[in-house]
Amino acid sequence: MATQAQLKQHYLALGNQGAIYVWGANGQIITKELMDKLYKTYGSSTYNKTYYNNKLKVGAGKPGADCSGANYPISGYDTTAAGYYNRCVQKGTISTLPENKVCLVFKKNTSGKINHVGCYTGDGYVSEMASSQKNYQRKKLAGNGWDLWGMPDFVSDAEKVQGAAVTSGTTYTKIEGLIDTVAEVQIWLNETFNAGLVVDNCYGPKTKAALVRALQTTLNDLYEAGLDVDGDFGPLTKKACRVVERGDKGMLVKNLQALLICNGYYSAYLDGDFGSKTGAAVYEFQGRAEIEQDCQAGPITFEKLCA
């Protein structure tokens, strides 16, 4: 079961990755093969060959999803907006939505039927795959026509997730083995590299510098790179970076995963194992950064992640 933090991170990552609304898609990377498959399955007078060709033209290499398909990578099942609402374990009218709860929100059509779903991220805003014209958007909850809320059956209601404003009294609970938010990366940096960060769930200059120092420390420890651990990703740090790829394991992979999390491209275990999810995140980031998409992280990819 996913956490509220994972659900929020997933939707924010869709925005960071420039996700494109594609009818019938479930968060896959947009390719010609995928568009051909979706046209064969869902093709109609509205969603015709031209529609899917245009989506390929503007979205190749980016995630594609419709409003309900955006949930598939987290839920593990495909259903409609109404189907997700029916499976919610808690639900109510939008006026009863707890303001710090990350959950799904729903709209009804003029006939009163649920026909759209988005994610309320616990901070007054909703992230959604809005429409074929608008693609991903993030807007305030208030005044934008949301009718219902629901806590889906694939998300735990055990924790509260802070919004964008972080107060001095905010605390974050470490989830054993699972690190998929900036706050949890900050905890990892403090515990592993004595970074001394304030755990505020914000990816600012101090956290960015701490990630570079962690990378420099790893390169020194593993490869005797002789780098100054100064938090500045310069030419010497770039030269010292090694290529990591599918099947690799260890601290350098953890450094990579932490950078991907903070850049909004990875929501899984910080386990030091370069598997399929890490590879997919690297591929997506490389496409967004307009560098070669080879699913390997070398000097150029690390440089872009640390920029």
Steps between C-alpha positions, in 0.01 A plus 500: 500500500630846408534789740344843458852633448551259210172602338592867525853444371366299206267778387762771545742290297249488214515878491879511521523255212259693276240223489263502202130412512448193280169319493546140620859543624602395851817697564721326244767682305356623170640309203374420152438143607285613793298744287437231240383261772269759658349591164435134430331461840319833548485651152177685420378804310631717785814306583605427145836436336570872468436547874757237600752618238476852638550372854815320382624818334471715813563235764757247382714394796263648759245318717150473354178448696134591512346615828440153644804341336720740694427289809602168349874513590398538867174300514609208284156473342315673218149634542294811430468812715171360633669166562767665714233686698305180560813334643581785738494393865412850621309756296281805519399829344779742429392725787596223746851443361765512778739769379825314576394164354650384169225319312305485176241759399223460247276697266152419376358573156170675435320166542642459850736218405864498610716554193830650618760439771803689631725500806462746785854539634417612852601864448199664338591389147392225261724330243323334210518381144243760401414436136645433156533875451634597845708190583642511857398791714523601864245747634336599825230268628260783576286629218588239241195277505610207716198321650623204705808366675605146583784311666579223250545141607862499382612785730551488875316753715746449785712811452438868447700672226609860536421745224728747331525722808730342758489625858775478756308230685467269201635150550543221248482132574752278329339205323728201551674412175292738290637840403300678232462862610744787539449489878600134517804565278598775743472252788718253306760769429509597868533140619746380236711809425444717808356772275341703780195591294173635631242241393251728326411298187628784280761441230695820544867601466606338829350161413641521148849573636465215752417259216812612310712457814354152545588416139853635542544297820385184323737559206788552743413191704443265208745628239755712693399798287674751727218754471446794731168430675371852446151452353604657168448281195793621292715350222696275737184351651354445154820327385498275808142379445472138390230347283234302684246289315243223532623230737745722690470523879654707776535849644550674166161365389351636825649841420335480158163395642506784755569753224216357290260521796585864567459582131157333500580197283506207740254370758624166631753347737837665556660158496816546293370253242485631141187317389219570256351792699834675528563441131160643406563806718841559341349464151224749578741750654740475206215572259392802701862622521541450124801271530552150357239259637715194560364402847854533637608769746844635422677834539254698284190357672645563847595854394142573385352350815725720716440819299 
